[in-house]
Amino acid sequence: MNRSITVLAPALPKAGRKGKLSYKTLRKLVPYLYVTPATLLLVLLMLFPMAMVLRYSLMDGAIMKRDAAFVGLQNYITIFQNPVFWQSLYQTLYFTVMSVVFHFVLGLAFAMLLNTNRVDPTIRSILRVLFILPWLFTAVIIAIIWRLLLDPNGVVNSVLMALHVIDFKVEWFSSTSTAIHALTFANIWAGYPLFMVSLLAGLQGISKELYEAAGIDGANELQKFWYITIPQLMPIIISIALLDFIWTMQVFPLVWMTTGGGPIYATEMLSTFTYKLAFAQYEFSLASASAIVILLISMSVTYFYIKHQQRR
């Protein structure tokens, strides 16, 4: 008598579902695996040092004392009571705002000059190379160039005296009345190519039909510039201006290599003020508090930059 034997097969659909779920989970994890190395570097090189600086700013005698005590916001109070801090903050804002404004003015002027068809193409090519030159130099080279040019026996004084603009040799970087302005001028010369290149790209992306339509309606060149060029470039202007503000506020090599914050704190910036606290006075807790203040100012501007990018 033959008996049929029933073999119970395993629940393949269920196992298949588990495998499918695991595959989907793996697919979701793949992007995170790609960014893991960069994330680890970000944590190691940026977030961890920032956390350590924040911790030091809340302690008394950080690094210098083995048993540094927690003092809360006392370091910040000490910083805010220091008149040199407020002077450096004012000078940093002056240096930054003036630099950003003239970076924009010069960058836009040169970009429009390079974009116009009224200038011979060969001349435009030469000007393009000349205008971009400041971007090729490092901060150290720029500092050396301007220290030589603005030396009391340098080219600038010789030219101005020959033109009878001045009748004595001005010590541009050594006088408390001219040092901050000379330093700002050097930074303006070094930084305008960022605006120039960005705005030139924006100008080349504006449709010529807009200008032709405005010309048909009777608009003159100034009206075309004000009602077409500026509105079309505004997203680029705002983005680059915010980035330039953040970068310029943290400038250190140019200041340190030209004036070192002197004479008599005349060019002291938040960056040099913080550096001197840490590596000249060894007040690492106060220096950390000053660094956190710089970070908060930069983050406040960064917030507006991110909001602007999101609106775009």
C-alpha positions in Angstrom: 0.0 0.0 0.0 1.5 3.2 -1.2 1.3 6.1 1.2 2.0 9.7 0.0 4.5 11.5 2.0 3.9 15.2 2.4 7.1 17.3 2.7 6.6 20.6 4.4 8.6 23.2 2.5 10.0 26.2 4.4 8.0 29.4 4.4 9.9 31.0 1.5 7.8 34.0 1.0 8.4 35.0 4.6 12.2 34.6 4.3 12.0 36.5 1.1 10.3 39.3 2.8 13.0 39.4 5.4 15.6 39.4 2.7 13.8 42.2 0.9 13.6 44.3 4.1 17.3 43.8 4.8 18.1 44.9 1.2 16.0 48.0 1.5 17.6 48.8 4.8 21.1 48.3 3.3 20.1 50.6 0.4 19.1 53.3 2.9 22.4 52.9 4.8 24.6 53.1 1.7 24.5 57.0 1.4 25.5 57.3 5.1 28.4 54.9 4.6 29.7 57.2 1.8 29.7 60.3 4.0 31.0 58.5 7.1 34.7 59.3 6.4 34.0 63.0 5.8 31.7 63.1 8.9 34.4 61.5 11.1 36.9 64.1 9.8 34.4 66.9 10.5 33.9 65.7 14.0 37.6 65.1 14.6 39.0 68.3 13.1 36.1 70.8 13.8 33.4 69.8 16.2 35.7 68.2 18.8 38.1 71.3 18.9 35.1 73.6 19.1 33.8 71.6 22.0 37.2 71.7 23.7 37.4 75.5 23.2 33.9 76.0 24.7 35.0 73.8 27.7 38.2 75.8 28.2 36.2 79.1 28.1 34.3 78.0 31.2 37.3 77.1 33.2 40.0 79.0 35.1 43.5 78.5 33.9 42.8 75.9 31.3 45.8 74.0 30.0 48.1 75.9 32.3 46.7 74.5 35.5 46.4 70.7 36.2 43.3 71.2 38.4 41.6 74.0 36.4 38.3 74.9 38.1 34.9 75.6 36.5 34.1 79.3 36.7 31.1 79.5 34.4 30.8 82.8 32.5 33.5 84.6 34.4 35.9 84.6 31.5 33.4 86.2 29.2 32.7 88.9 31.8 36.5 89.5 32.0 36.7 89.8 28.2 33.8 92.2 28.0 35.4 94.4 30.7 38.6 94.7 28.7 38.6 97.9 26.7 41.0 96.5 24.1 38.4 93.8 23.3 35.8 96.5 22.4 38.4 98.5 20.4 39.3 95.3 18.5 35.7 94.5 17.9 35.0 98.0 16.5 38.1 97.9 14.3 37.2 94.4 13.1 33.7 95.5 12.1 35.2 98.6 10.4 37.8 96.6 8.6 35.2 94.0 7.5 32.4 96.3 6.4 34.7 98.6 4.5 36.4 95.7 2.8 33.1 94.0 1.8 31.7 97.3 0.4 34.7 98.1 -1.7 35.1 94.5 -2.8 31.7 94.8 -4.2 32.2 98.2 -5.8 35.5 97.3 -7.4 34.4 93.8 -8.3 31.3 95.1 -10.1 33.1 97.9 -11.9 35.8 95.5 -13.2 33.3 92.8 -14.1 31.3 95.3 -16.1 34.4 96.5 -17.8 35.4 92.9 -18.8 31.8 92.2 -19.9 31.4 95.2 -22.2 31.8 94.9 -26.0 33.1 98.5 -26.2 36.6 97.4 -25.2 38.8 95.5 -27.6 38.9 91.7 -26.9 42.7 91.7 -26.7 42.7 94.5 -24.1 40.0 92.7 -22.2 42.1 89.6 -22.1 45.0 91.5 -20.7 42.9 93.3 -18.1 41.4 90.0 -17.1 44.9 88.7 -16.2 45.9 91.9 -14.4 42.6 92.1 -12.4 42.9 88.5 -11.2 46.5 88.8 -10.1 45.8 89.7 -6.4 44.0 86.3 -6.1 47.2 84.5 -7.0 49.2 85.8 -4.1 49.2 84.4 -0.6 48.5 86.6 2.4 52.2 86.7 3.3 53.2 87.9 -0.2 50.5 90.5 -0.1 51.7 91.7 3.3 55.3 92.0 2.0 54.2 93.9 -1.1 52.2 96.5 0.8 54.8 96.9 3.5 57.3 97.8 0.7 54.9 100.0 -1.2 53.7 101.9 2.0 57.2 102.2 3.5 58.1 105.8 4.3 60.7 105.5 1.6 58.5 103.5 -0.7 56.8 104.0 -4.0 53.5 105.4 -2.7 55.1 108.3 -0.7 57.4 109.1 -3.6 54.5 109.3 -6.1 52.3 111.4 -3.7 55.2 113.8 -2.9 55.9 114.1 -6.6 52.3 115.0 -7.2 52.4 117.5 -4.3 49.6 115.6 -2.5 51.7 115.3 0.6 54.8 117.2 1.7 56.3 114.7 4.1 56.9 110.9 4.3 53.8 109.3 5.8 54.4 106.2 8.0 51.3 104.4 6.8 51.5 101.3 9.0 53.3 103.0 11.9 50.9 105.9 12.6 47.8 105.4 14.7 45.8 107.7 12.4 46.5 105.9 9.1 47.4 102.2 10.0 43.8 100.9 10.1 43.0 102.6 6.8 46.2 101.4 5.1 45.5 97.9 6.3 41.9 98.0 5.0 43.1 99.3 1.6 45.6 96.4 1.3 42.8 93.9 2.1 40.5 95.6 -0.4 43.1 95.2 -3.1 43.6 91.5 -2.2 40.0 90.5 -2.0 38.0 92.2 -4.9 38.7 89.4 -7.4 36.2 87.1 -5.6 33.4 89.6 -6.4 34.7 90.3 -9.9 34.7 86.7 -11.0 31.3 85.9 -9.5 29.6 89.0 -10.9 31.2 88.6 -14.3 29.7 85.1 -14.5 26.3 86.6 -13.4 26.6 89.4 -16.0 27.2 86.9 -18.8 24.1 85.0 -17.7 21.7 88.0 -18.1 19.6 87.8 -21.2 20.4 90.6 -23.8 16.7 90.6 -24.6 16.0 92.3 -21.3 18.2 95.3 -22.3 16.8 95.4 -25.8 13.3 95.5 -24.4 14.2 98.2 -22.0 15.9 100.2 -24.8 12.7 100.0 -26.8 10.8 101.4 -23.8 13.1 104.3 -23.7 15.3 103.4 -20.7 18.8 104.9 -20.6 22.0 103.1 -19.5 21.6 104.1 -15.9 18.1 102.9 -15.7 19.1 99.6 -17.4 21.8 99.2 -14.8 19.5 100.0 -11.8 16.4 98.1 -12.9 17.9 95.1 -14.8 21.5 94.5 -13.9 21.3 95.0 -10.1 18.1 92.9 -9.6 19.5 90.1 -11.8 22.8 90.1 -9.8 21.2 90.5 -6.3 21.2 86.8 -5.4 24.9 86.6 -6.2 25.7 89.9 -4.5 24.0 88.8 -1.2 25.6 85.3 -1.2 29.1 86.6 -1.9 28.8 89.5 0.5 27.8 87.3 3.4 30.6 84.8 2.7 33.1 87.7 2.3 31.9 89.2 5.6 32.5 85.8 7.4 36.0 85.3 5.8 37.2 88.9 6.2 36.2 89.1 9.9 38.6 86.2 10.6 41.5 87.6 8.7 44.7 87.0 10.6 47.9 86.6 8.4 47.6 89.9 6.6 47.1 91.8 9.9 49.9 90.0 11.7 52.4 90.3 8.9 51.9 94.1 8.4 51.1 95.7 11.8 50.8 92.9 14.3 47.8 94.7 15.8 49.8 97.9 16.4 50.7 100.6 16.8 49.2 100.9 20.3 46.2 98.6 19.4 45.4 100.8 16.4 44.9 97.8 14.1 44.0 95.2 16.8 41.5 92.7 15.4 39.5 90.1 17.3 41.8 87.5 15.6 45.0 89.1 16.8 43.5 89.9 20.2 42.7 86.3 20.7 46.1 85.1 19.4 47.9 87.4 21.9 45.8 86.2 24.8 46.7 82.6 24.0 50.3 82.6 22.8 51.7 85.9 24.3 49.9 86.0 27.7 49.1 82.3 28.0 45.6 83.1 29.1 44.0 80.2 27.2 40.7 80.4 29.1 40.3 84.1 28.1 41.4 83.3 24.6 38.9 80.5 24.3 36.1 82.9 25.5 37.2 85.4 22.8 37.2 82.7 20.2 33.7 81.7 21.1 32.6 85.3 20.7 34.1 85.3 17.2 32.3 82.0 16.5 28.9 83.4 17.6 29.3 86.5 15.4 30.3 84.3 12.4 27.4 81.9 13.1 24.9 84.8 13.2 26.0 85.9 9.7 26.0 82.3 8.6 22.4 81.9 9.7 21.3 84.7 7.3 23.4 83.1 4.6 21.7 79.8 5.0 18.3 81.4 5.1 19.1 83.3 1.9 20.2 80.1 0.2 17.0 78.3 1.2 14.9 81.1 -0.2 16.7 80.7 -3.5 
